């Protein structure tokens, strides 16, 4: 799955600080994106209708997980929305220029 180093493989050595939890949630979001990409690539690479259906369904479940993690991140880090909103505004400004 993800190529990132897992800071807690096996046993969890201690409780995370809030900052560590926020970083872990960001890692989880990244892992869900990677899983979505992987499952959709497999679905695209097969002609088997059942496999395609199951893989696509699982990929879409991963996308729901992204939403769950993203909402948790917004709650844990209120600054998150500021950055997301700034990014949206930047794209909308570029779109208007076109």
N, CA, C and O of each residue as an XYZ file, in Angstrom:
392
protein
N       0.825     -1.184      0.000
C       0.000      0.000      0.000
C       0.874      1.255      0.000
O       1.744      1.389     -0.860
N       0.666      2.171      0.937
C       1.424      3.411      0.886
C       2.924      3.181      0.992
O       3.390      2.243      1.639
N       3.639      4.037      0.357
C       5.098      3.964      0.376
C       5.691      4.747      1.551
O       6.910      4.780      1.717
N       4.852      5.368      2.356
C       5.341      6.150      3.477
C       5.772      5.238      4.611
O       5.319      4.099      4.725
N       6.640      5.752      5.430
C       7.099      4.990      6.593
C       5.997      5.024      7.639
O       5.496      6.096      7.982
N       5.618      3.862      8.146
C       4.595      3.773      9.174
C       5.254      3.985     10.531
O       6.081      3.171     10.941
N       4.906      5.066     11.241
C       5.559      5.325     12.519
C       5.115      4.365     13.619
O       5.732      4.329     14.684
N       4.054      3.585     13.382
C       3.531      2.710     14.411
C       3.308      1.299     13.887
O       2.247      0.719     14.118
N       4.283      0.741     13.191
C       4.107     -0.635     12.733
C       4.176     -1.557     13.943
O       5.042     -1.413     14.805
N       3.266     -2.486     13.987
C       3.220     -3.396     15.134
C       2.558     -2.736     16.320
O       1.432     -2.248     16.218
N       3.234     -2.719     17.422
C       2.672     -2.181     18.662
C       2.803     -0.658     18.708
O       3.809     -0.096     18.276
N       1.787     -0.016     19.230
C       1.838      1.435     19.411
C       2.629      1.723     20.679
O       2.216      1.316     21.765
N       3.757      2.414     20.564
C       4.635      2.613     21.723
C       4.108      3.619     22.748
O       4.479      3.566     23.920
N       3.234      4.545     22.299
C       2.731      5.570     23.215
C       1.565      6.271     22.538
O       1.305      6.067     21.352
N       0.877      7.088     23.294
C      -0.205      7.901     22.740
C       0.396      9.030     21.917
O       1.459      9.556     22.249
N      -0.287      9.397     20.848
C       0.188     10.489     20.000
C      -0.221     11.836     20.594
O      -1.245     11.953     21.268
N       0.593     12.831     20.330
C       0.198     14.200     20.636
C      -0.820     14.631     19.583
O      -1.004     13.948     18.576
N      -1.475     15.757     19.817
C      -2.437     16.256     18.830
C      -1.752     16.533     17.494
O      -2.298     16.201     16.441
N      -0.573     17.132     17.522
C       0.159     17.401     16.272
C       0.505     16.104     15.544
O       0.411     16.032     14.319
N       0.903     15.087     16.293
C       1.201     13.794     15.670
C      -0.061     13.169     15.091
O      -0.015     12.560     14.023
N      -1.175     13.312     15.777
C      -2.441     12.792     15.276
C      -2.826     13.486     13.975
O      -3.278     12.833     13.035
N      -2.653     14.794     13.914
C      -2.957     15.538     12.693
C      -2.088     15.035     11.545
O      -2.581     14.845     10.433
N      -0.808     14.820     11.804
C       0.078     14.280     10.757
C      -0.354     12.876     10.355
O      -0.305     12.524      9.176
N      -0.775     12.074     11.324
C      -1.230     10.714     11.029
C      -2.490     10.743     10.165
O      -2.631      9.936      9.245
N      -3.400     11.664     10.456
C      -4.615     11.781      9.652
C      -4.254     12.189      8.227
O      -4.847     11.681      7.276
N      -3.303     13.087      8.066
C      -2.843     13.466      6.715
C      -2.270     12.245      5.986
O      -2.511     12.056      4.794
N      -1.526     11.437      6.698
C      -0.983     10.205      6.119
C      -2.110      9.262      5.728
O      -2.061      8.640      4.667
N      -3.123      9.152      6.576
C      -4.271      8.301      6.264
C      -4.981      8.776      5.003
O      -5.383      7.960      4.174
N      -5.138     10.084      4.852
C      -5.775     10.631      3.649
C      -4.961     10.254      2.425
O      -5.515      9.848      1.403
N      -3.667     10.387      2.526
C      -2.791     10.042      1.410
C      -2.895      8.560      1.067
O      -2.926      8.187     -0.106
N      -2.948      7.726      2.089
C      -3.055      6.284      1.868
C      -4.373      5.930      1.185
O      -4.412      5.047      0.329
N      -5.452      6.617      1.560
C      -6.741      6.361      0.923
C      -6.717      6.786     -0.543
O      -7.288      6.107     -1.397
N      -6.062      7.903     -0.834
C      -5.916      8.327     -2.236
C      -5.128      7.286     -3.031
O      -5.489      6.940     -4.156
N      -4.053      6.799     -2.430
C      -3.235      5.799     -3.105
C      -4.027      4.517     -3.345
O      -3.933      3.922     -4.418
N      -4.801      4.092     -2.359
C      -5.617      2.886     -2.515
C      -6.663      3.084     -3.601
O      -6.896      2.183     -4.407
N      -7.298      4.254     -3.634
C      -8.287      4.553     -4.674
C      -7.652      4.434     -6.053
O      -8.211      3.807     -6.953
N      -6.496      5.031     -6.208
C      -5.780      4.977     -7.485
C      -5.470      3.531     -7.876
O      -5.674      3.137     -9.024
N      -4.986      2.757     -6.934
C      -4.614      1.375     -7.194
C      -5.829      0.549     -7.631
O      -5.767     -0.163     -8.632
N      -6.923      0.644     -6.886
C      -8.112     -0.157     -7.205
C      -8.725      0.254     -8.538
O      -9.189     -0.598     -9.297
N      -8.731      1.557     -8.829
C      -9.277      1.996    -10.116
C      -8.373      1.555    -11.275
O      -8.862      1.210    -12.350
N      -7.079      1.569    -11.054
C      -6.161      1.091    -12.091
C      -6.403     -0.387    -12.370
O      -6.370     -0.820    -13.522
N      -6.643     -1.155    -11.322
C      -6.931     -2.577    -11.507
C      -8.269     -2.766    -12.207
O      -8.402     -3.631    -13.073
N      -9.257     -1.964    -11.838
C     -10.566     -2.056    -12.501
C     -10.445     -1.712    -13.981
O     -11.058     -2.365    -14.827
N      -9.664     -0.698    -14.290
C      -9.468     -0.302    -15.692
C      -8.707     -1.358    -16.484
O      -8.841     -1.441    -17.705
N      -7.908     -2.166    -15.786
C      -7.035     -3.125    -16.465
C      -7.684     -4.487    -16.660
O      -7.037     -5.412    -17.151
N      -8.958     -4.627    -16.284
C      -9.593     -5.929    -16.457
C     -10.858     -5.810    -17.290
O     -11.533     -4.780    -17.290
N     -11.161     -6.897    -18.003
C     -12.420     -6.985    -18.742
C     -13.453     -7.793    -17.958
O     -14.599     -7.907    -18.391
N     -13.069     -8.350    -16.824
C     -13.995     -9.149    -16.034
C     -15.007     -8.222    -15.371
O     -14.626     -7.385    -14.553
N     -16.293     -8.355    -15.709
C     -17.293     -7.416    -15.187
C     -17.441     -7.453    -13.671
O     -17.619     -6.407    -13.046
N     -17.371     -8.631    -13.073
C     -17.508     -8.709    -11.619
C     -16.315     -8.064    -10.935
O     -16.480     -7.276    -10.003
N     -15.123     -8.391    -11.388
C     -13.921     -7.795    -10.790
C     -13.959     -6.281    -10.928
O     -13.652     -5.563     -9.976
N     -14.335     -5.791    -12.105
C     -14.411     -4.345    -12.339
C     -15.406     -3.704    -11.368
O     -15.131     -2.653    -10.789
N     -16.566     -4.350    -11.199
C     -17.595     -3.816    -10.308
C     -17.120     -3.786     -8.858
O     -17.288     -2.780     -8.169
N     -16.532     -4.877     -8.398
C     -16.061     -4.953     -7.006
C     -14.936     -3.952     -6.764
O     -14.951     -3.234     -5.765
N     -13.971     -3.900     -7.661
C     -12.848     -2.975     -7.493
C     -13.309     -1.520     -7.492
O     -12.816     -0.714     -6.703
N     -14.240     -1.185     -8.359
C     -14.764      0.181     -8.404
C     -15.520      0.510     -7.127
O     -15.394      1.612     -6.594
N     -16.300     -0.437     -6.636
C     -17.032     -0.243     -5.389
C     -16.074     -0.005     -4.223
O     -16.290      0.893     -3.409
N     -15.031     -0.802     -4.146
C     -14.046     -0.635     -3.070
C     -13.343      0.713     -3.201
O     -13.118      1.395     -2.201
N     -12.993      1.102     -4.432
C     -12.353      2.406     -4.648
C     -13.259      3.534     -4.157
O     -12.796      4.485     -3.528
N     -14.549      3.418     -4.451
C     -15.479      4.457     -4.010
C     -15.620      4.485     -2.491
O     -15.818      5.551     -1.908
N     -15.522      3.334     -1.851
C     -15.522      3.306     -0.378
C     -14.298      4.041      0.169
O     -14.386      4.739      1.179
N     -13.165      3.880     -0.501
C     -11.951      4.595     -0.073
C     -12.169      6.097     -0.191
O     -11.693      6.864      0.645
N     -12.884      6.516     -1.222
C     -13.170      7.940     -1.395
C     -14.036      8.456     -0.252
O     -13.869      9.593      0.188
N     -14.949      7.637      0.225
C     -15.744      8.028      1.397
C     -14.851      8.155      2.625
O     -15.036      9.056      3.444
N     -13.893      7.261      2.750
C     -12.949      7.351      3.874
C     -12.187      8.670      3.821
O     -11.938      9.291      4.855
N     -11.818      9.097      2.617
C     -11.118     10.380      2.469
C     -11.974     11.496      3.053
O     -11.475     12.358      3.777
N     -13.261     11.474      2.734
C     -14.160     12.494      3.282
C     -14.232     12.449      4.790
O     -14.256     13.491      5.446
N     -14.267     11.244      5.350
C     -14.306     11.108      6.809
C     -13.036     11.653      7.444
O     -13.088     12.403      8.418
N     -11.897     11.270      6.883
C     -10.628     11.759      7.420
C     -10.505     13.269      7.244
O     -10.006     13.961      8.132
N     -10.959     13.782      6.103
C     -10.869     15.217      5.848
C     -11.701     15.999      6.859
O     -11.269     17.039      7.356
N     -12.898     15.493      7.160
C     -13.724     16.162      8.164
C     -13.077     16.101      9.542
O     -13.101     17.085     10.281
N     -12.504     14.967      9.890
C     -11.805     14.851     11.168
C     -10.641     15.832     11.230
O     -10.411     16.460     12.264
N      -9.909     15.966     10.128
C      -8.794     16.904     10.077
C      -9.287     18.333     10.271
O      -8.652     19.117     10.976
N     -10.408     18.676      9.653
C     -10.968     20.025      9.832
C     -11.305     20.290     11.298
O     -11.122     21.404     11.789
N     -11.794     19.272     11.990
C     -12.145     19.432     13.398
C     -10.882     19.551     14.257
O     -10.810     20.396     15.150
N      -9.897     18.709     13.983
C      -8.666     18.717     14.777
C      -7.796     19.942     14.504
O      -7.107     20.431     15.399
N      -7.833     20.435     13.264
C      -6.991     21.566     12.869
C      -7.858     22.621     12.193
O      -8.031     22.587     10.975
N      -8.407     23.560     12.967
C      -9.292     24.578     12.396
C      -8.629     25.428     11.303
O      -9.330     26.045     10.501
N      -7.322     25.469     11.259
C      -6.612     26.211     10.208
C      -6.756     25.543      8.837
O      -6.551     26.192      7.811
N      -7.100     24.276      8.811
C      -7.189     23.513      7.566
C      -8.122     24.172      6.567
O      -7.781     24.310      5.392
N      -9.303     24.582      7.029
C     -10.282     25.194      6.132
C      -9.747     26.461      5.481
O     -10.052     26.741      4.321
N      -8.952     27.226      6.217
C      -8.384     28.458      5.667
C      -7.547     28.148      4.428
O      -7.655     28.829      3.409
N      -6.720     27.125      4.524
C      -5.860     26.767      3.397
C      -6.673     26.197      2.235
O      -6.409     26.505      1.073
N      -7.650     25.373      2.556
C      -8.491     24.805      1.505
C      -9.275     25.896      0.789
O      -9.364     25.893     -0.439
N      -9.839     26.819      1.541
C     -10.588     27.929      0.945
C      -9.692     28.806      0.087
O     -10.107     29.244     -0.986
N      -8.471     29.070      0.538
C      -7.532     29.864     -0.268
C      -7.221     29.159     -1.581
O      -7.132     29.804     -2.627
N      -7.058     27.847     -1.534
C      -6.802     27.093     -2.759
C      -7.971     27.157     -3.719
O      -7.778     27.311     -4.925
N      -9.174     27.040     -3.202
C     -10.376     27.135     -4.037
C     -10.436     28.508     -4.699
O     -10.695     28.606     -5.899
N     -10.198     29.570     -3.925
C     -10.234     30.933     -4.465
C      -9.202     31.115     -5.572
O      -9.491     31.740     -6.593
N      -8.008     30.579     -5.380
C      -6.959     30.711     -6.392
C      -7.381     30.065     -7.713
O      -7.179     30.638     -8.784
N      -7.962     28.877     -7.630
C      -8.398     28.190     -8.848
C      -9.543     28.963     -9.508
O      -9.567     29.106    -10.730
N     -10.482     29.458     -8.715
C     -11.598     30.216     -9.276
C     -11.101     31.485     -9.971
O     -11.633     31.861    -11.015
N     -10.104     32.141     -9.415
C      -9.526     33.325    -10.056
C      -8.895     32.952    -11.389
O      -9.063     33.669    -12.376
N      -8.170     31.839    -11.429
C      -7.557     31.392    -12.683
C      -8.628     31.038    -13.704
O      -8.484     31.339    -14.889
N      -9.696     30.404    -13.252
C     -10.776     30.002    -14.148
C     -11.437     31.226    -14.765
O     -11.775     31.213    -15.949
N     -11.625     32.277    -13.986
C     -12.222     33.521    -14.494
C     -11.354     34.171    -15.551
O     -11.859     34.798    -16.482
N     -10.030     34.020    -15.403
C      -9.103     34.611    -16.368
C      -9.200     33.941    -17.723
O      -8.866     34.540    -18.746
N      -9.655     32.705    -17.733
C      -9.780     31.962    -18.992
C     -11.080     32.358    -19.649
O     -11.404     31.859    -20.727
